[in-house]
Amino acid sequence: MPELVSTLSKKLGMRNTGMDYDGRKTADKALGYEAGTFDDYVPVGDNNVTVITGAGGIYSTAGDLLKLDRALYTKAVISDASKELMFTPLKGDYALGWEAGNYKGRTELGHSGSIEGFKAMMLRYPESETSIIFLSNYWNTPGPAISESLKAIAFGKPFTLPETKSFISLAPEQLKAYEGEYSFKGAMTMTLSAESGVLLSTIKGQPVVGFK
């Protein structure tokens, strides 16, 4: 995988694409964030990306991914026969690394991705050579909803932007009213406790989650 990514990025001039690894230092490296218990933007630590290779270990930019997209309309990367094989569904709507579907009568080829701190989506519409590339370094970003809106905008269809959630503040005594243990049909038990103006949810084997 590293050799393939290196060869492809050099061939297409994708200067901001490569294999990531824990501890990689560069001034341009995007840091991943997610909502935490007491803060909406908490830096995410290394994800041991060295061992996950293509399933989350590749870094890139929207500009570089657009270069890849444009190259797929030529024979610069692979032959037409190989492209047909790559985009033909083999199991359900899944082809060779791409999901093949339909959007408003148009062929849709794409794939989403997420790892702690990051979300991504790349969509291709070959009939019109339209591409949508969505990248975010905030794990709580509503990526699928944003991508749906971008698709609608690209093809002149009605769209609705994701709504900004509004938060309400509860008094400490109101939060304490929710404290206790909650059982989900015996499958697991969630314990709620109020602390520092936040309602904390604890489930065995899972990280503590805070609700404001």
C-alpha positions as CSV (number, residue, x, y, z in Angstrom):
1,M,0.0,0.0,0.0
2,P,2.7,2.6,0.8
3,E,4.5,1.9,-2.5
4,L,1.2,2.3,-4.4
5,V,0.3,5.5,-2.7
6,S,3.8,6.9,-3.3
7,T,3.8,5.9,-7.0
8,L,0.3,7.3,-7.6
9,S,0.9,10.6,-5.8
10,K,4.2,11.2,-7.7
11,K,2.6,10.3,-11.0
12,L,-0.3,12.7,-10.6
13,G,1.5,15.5,-8.7
14,M,-0.4,14.9,-5.5
15,R,2.2,16.6,-3.3
16,N,0.0,16.6,-0.2
17,T,-0.9,12.9,-0.2
18,G,0.9,10.0,1.5
19,M,0.8,7.4,4.2
20,D,0.3,8.7,7.7
21,Y,2.0,7.4,10.8
22,D,1.8,8.1,14.5
23,G,3.9,11.1,15.5
24,R,4.3,12.5,11.9
25,K,5.3,16.1,12.3
26,T,4.6,18.8,9.7
27,A,3.4,22.4,9.9
28,D,0.5,21.6,7.5
29,K,-0.8,18.5,9.3
30,A,-4.5,18.7,10.2
31,L,-5.2,17.8,13.8
32,G,-8.4,15.8,14.5
33,Y,-11.0,17.0,17.0
34,E,-14.2,15.7,18.6
35,A,-16.7,16.8,21.1
36,G,-15.6,16.0,24.6
37,T,-17.3,15.8,28.0
38,F,-16.7,19.4,28.9
39,D,-15.5,20.9,25.7
40,D,-16.9,20.9,22.1
41,Y,-13.4,20.7,20.5
42,V,-11.1,18.2,22.1
43,P,-7.9,17.2,20.2
44,V,-7.8,13.5,19.3
45,G,-4.7,11.5,20.0
46,D,-2.8,9.3,17.5
47,N,-5.0,6.5,16.1
48,N,-2.3,3.9,15.5
49,V,-2.8,4.7,11.8
50,T,0.3,2.8,10.9
51,V,-1.5,-0.5,11.0
52,I,-4.7,0.5,9.2
53,T,-3.1,1.5,5.9
54,G,-5.8,2.2,3.3
55,A,-8.7,2.0,5.8
56,G,-7.8,5.3,7.4
57,G,-4.0,5.7,7.2
58,I,-3.8,7.8,4.0
59,Y,-3.7,11.6,4.3
60,S,-4.7,13.9,1.4
61,T,-6.3,17.2,0.5
62,A,-9.4,18.2,-1.5
63,G,-7.0,19.5,-4.2
64,D,-5.1,16.3,-4.5
65,L,-8.2,14.2,-4.5
66,L,-9.5,16.3,-7.4
67,K,-6.3,15.5,-9.3
68,L,-7.1,11.8,-8.8
69,D,-10.7,12.3,-9.9
70,R,-9.7,14.1,-13.1
71,A,-7.1,11.4,-13.8
72,L,-9.7,8.7,-13.6
73,Y,-11.3,10.2,-16.8
74,T,-8.1,9.5,-18.6
75,K,-5.8,6.5,-19.0
76,A,-3.1,8.1,-16.8
77,V,-3.9,5.8,-13.8
78,I,-5.5,2.6,-15.2
79,S,-7.0,1.4,-18.4
80,D,-10.7,1.8,-19.4
81,A,-11.2,-2.0,-18.9
82,S,-9.8,-1.8,-15.4
83,K,-11.9,1.2,-14.6
84,E,-15.1,-0.6,-15.7
85,L,-14.2,-3.5,-13.5
86,M,-13.4,-1.1,-10.6
87,F,-16.7,0.7,-10.7
88,T,-18.9,-2.4,-11.4
89,P,-20.7,-3.6,-8.2
90,L,-19.7,-7.1,-7.1
91,K,-21.6,-7.4,-3.9
92,G,-24.8,-5.4,-3.5
93,D,-23.8,-1.9,-4.6
94,Y,-20.2,-2.3,-3.6
95,A,-17.6,-2.4,-6.3
96,L,-13.8,-2.4,-5.9
97,G,-13.4,0.3,-3.3
98,W,-16.3,2.3,-4.6
99,E,-20.0,2.3,-3.9
100,A,-22.1,2.5,-7.0
101,G,-25.5,4.0,-6.9
102,N,-27.9,6.5,-8.5
103,Y,-28.8,10.1,-7.7
104,K,-31.7,11.7,-9.5
105,G,-31.1,9.5,-12.6
106,R,-27.3,10.0,-12.5
107,T,-24.6,7.4,-11.9
108,E,-23.1,8.0,-8.5
109,L,-19.7,6.6,-7.5
110,G,-18.3,7.3,-4.1
111,H,-17.1,6.3,-0.6
112,S,-17.3,7.8,2.8
113,G,-14.8,7.5,5.6
114,S,-14.3,8.3,9.2
115,I,-11.8,7.8,12.0
116,E,-11.6,9.5,15.4
117,G,-11.2,13.2,14.6
118,F,-11.9,13.0,10.9
119,K,-14.7,12.5,8.4
120,A,-14.6,12.4,4.6
121,M,-16.7,11.8,1.5
122,M,-15.9,11.6,-2.2
123,L,-18.6,11.4,-4.8
124,R,-18.3,11.2,-8.6
125,Y,-20.9,11.7,-11.3
126,P,-19.2,10.5,-14.5
127,E,-21.9,11.6,-17.0
128,S,-21.2,15.3,-16.2
129,E,-17.7,14.8,-14.7
130,T,-19.0,16.4,-11.5
131,S,-17.2,15.7,-8.2
132,I,-17.9,16.4,-4.6
133,I,-15.1,16.1,-2.1
134,F,-15.9,16.7,1.6
135,L,-13.2,16.6,4.3
136,S,-13.5,17.6,8.0
137,N,-11.1,17.3,10.9
138,Y,-14.0,17.5,13.4
139,W,-15.5,14.0,14.0
140,N,-18.9,15.4,15.0
141,T,-19.4,17.2,11.7
142,P,-22.7,15.9,10.1
143,G,-20.8,14.8,7.0
144,P,-23.6,12.8,5.2
145,A,-26.1,15.6,5.6
146,I,-23.7,18.2,4.3
147,S,-22.8,15.9,1.4
148,E,-26.5,15.5,0.5
149,S,-26.9,19.3,0.4
150,L,-23.8,19.7,-1.8
151,K,-25.2,17.1,-4.2
152,A,-28.5,19.0,-4.4
153,I,-26.7,22.3,-4.9
154,A,-24.4,20.9,-7.7
155,F,-27.5,19.7,-9.7
156,G,-29.8,22.6,-8.9
157,K,-32.1,20.6,-6.6
158,P,-33.8,21.8,-3.4
159,F,-31.6,21.5,-0.4
160,T,-31.7,22.0,3.3
161,L,-28.6,22.8,5.2
162,P,-28.0,20.9,8.5
163,E,-29.5,22.9,11.4
164,T,-27.3,24.4,14.1
165,K,-28.3,22.8,17.4
166,S,-29.3,25.1,20.1
167,F,-28.4,24.2,23.7
168,I,-30.3,24.7,26.8
169,S,-28.9,25.0,30.3
170,L,-30.4,23.2,33.2
171,A,-30.0,24.1,36.8
172,P,-27.9,21.7,39.0
173,E,-31.0,20.4,40.8
174,Q,-32.7,19.7,37.4
175,L,-29.7,17.7,36.3
176,K,-29.6,15.7,39.6
177,A,-33.2,14.6,38.9
178,Y,-31.9,12.5,36.1
179,E,-29.2,10.7,38.1
180,G,-29.4,7.0,38.5
181,E,-29.0,3.7,36.6
182,Y,-30.9,3.0,33.4
183,S,-31.2,-0.5,32.0
184,F,-31.6,-1.2,28.2
185,K,-33.7,-4.4,28.3
186,G,-30.9,-6.0,30.3
187,A,-28.4,-5.7,27.5
188,M,-26.4,-2.9,29.2
189,T,-26.7,-0.4,32.1
190,M,-26.1,3.3,31.8
191,T,-25.3,5.3,34.9
192,L,-26.1,9.1,34.8
193,S,-24.4,11.5,37.3
194,A,-24.4,15.3,37.5
195,E,-21.0,17.0,37.7
196,S,-19.9,20.6,37.1
197,G,-23.1,21.4,35.3
198,V,-22.9,18.4,33.0
199,L,-24.8,15.1,33.0
200,L,-22.2,12.3,32.7
201,S,-23.2,9.0,31.1
202,T,-21.1,5.9,32.0
203,I,-21.5,2.5,30.3
204,K,-19.1,-0.3,31.1
205,G,-16.5,-0.6,28.4
206,Q,-17.2,2.7,26.8
207,P,-15.8,6.2,27.3
208,V,-17.7,8.6,29.6
209,V,-20.0,11.0,27.6
210,G,-21.2,14.3,28.8
211,F,-24.5,16.0,28.1
212,K,-24.8,19.7,28.7
